[in-house]
Amino acid sequence: MCRIRHHEELARVEIGPDELSRAFESGMADAIVRELKAIGYRQITIDPRGYRTGSLNEGLVLRPT
C-alpha cells in the first residue's frame, strides 16, 4: 500500500510498513524520485513513518467550539 500526498510542487510518499525498508534500498529511492520528477514534482520526500491513516490531520490544531 502506498499514497502520494500532493503539496503543490512537493510529493510526500507514504509507503506501507511492510514495504518501507524496500523503498530505501539502493536504487529504489532514486527510481521513486526520478519517476515523480518526470511528472512534474520538484521535491519528493519519503515519509520514514510510512503509510498511516489520519496523517494529513497531524498538523491540525483543534479549537473548542
Secondary structure, DSSP 8 states (H G I E B T S, - for coil): -EEEEEETTEEEEEE-TTTHHHHTSTTHHHHHHHHHHHTT-SEEEE-TT---TTGGGGG------
